Amino acid sequence: MPDISERMITKQLKELEIDSLINREVFPEVPPRVEYSLTELGKLIHPFLKGMYKGGLLFENVIDSFES
């Protein structure tokens, strides 16, 4: 996601963790390393979110075709 600031991605990741959609694992290394993974809930809703994303792209293409 090239247009997102580090501050905004950190905020979004914290919200996803609070909502129990992702796990955050911090490794005690220098420099510190953090890995994120989907929770069971995150895995469960992933297909629905993916479908919504694809639907949004389809809708965007329809709108773009009217503007051309």
C-alpha positions in Angstrom: 0.0 0.0 0.0 2.2 2.8 -1.3 0.0 5.7 -0.3 -0.4 4.9 3.4 1.8 6.5 6.1 3.6 4.4 8.8 1.5 6.0 11.4 -1.8 5.1 9.7 -0.8 1.5 9.0 0.2 1.1 12.7 -3.2 2.5 13.8 -5.1 0.2 11.4 -3.1 -2.9 12.6 -3.8 -2.0 16.3 -7.5 -1.8 15.5 -7.5 -5.1 13.7 -5.7 -6.6 16.7 -8.3 -5.1 19.1 -11.1 -6.6 16.9 -9.4 -10.0 17.2 -8.8 -10.2 13.4 -5.0 -10.5 13.6 -2.4 -11.7 16.0 0.7 -9.6 16.6 3.9 -11.5 17.7 7.0 -9.5 18.8 10.4 -11.2 18.6 13.0 -10.1 21.2 15.7 -9.3 18.6 17.8 -6.4 17.7 16.4 -4.7 15.7 12.9 -5.8 16.9 10.9 -7.9 14.6 7.1 -8.1 14.5 5.0 -10.6 12.6 1.2 -10.5 12.0 -1.1 -13.4 11.2 -4.8 -13.9 10.9 -6.8 -15.2 13.8 -9.4 -17.9 13.3 -12.0 -15.1 13.1 -9.9 -13.3 10.5 -9.6 -16.5 8.5 -13.4 -17.0 8.7 -14.3 -13.6 7.4 -11.5 -13.4 4.8 -13.6 -14.8 1.9 -16.4 -12.3 2.6 -14.0 -9.4 2.7 -12.3 -10.6 -0.5 -15.7 -10.8 -2.2 -16.5 -7.3 -1.1 -13.2 -6.1 -2.5 -13.8 -7.8 -5.9 -17.3 -6.3 -6.0 -15.9 -2.9 -5.3 -13.5 -3.3 -8.2 -16.3 -4.4 -10.5 -18.4 -1.4 -9.5 -15.5 0.9 -10.0 -15.0 -0.4 -13.6 -18.8 0.1 -14.3 -18.6 3.7 -13.0 -15.4 4.4 -15.0 -17.1 3.1 -18.2 -19.9 5.7 -17.7 -17.4 8.5 -17.3 -15.5 7.6 -20.5 
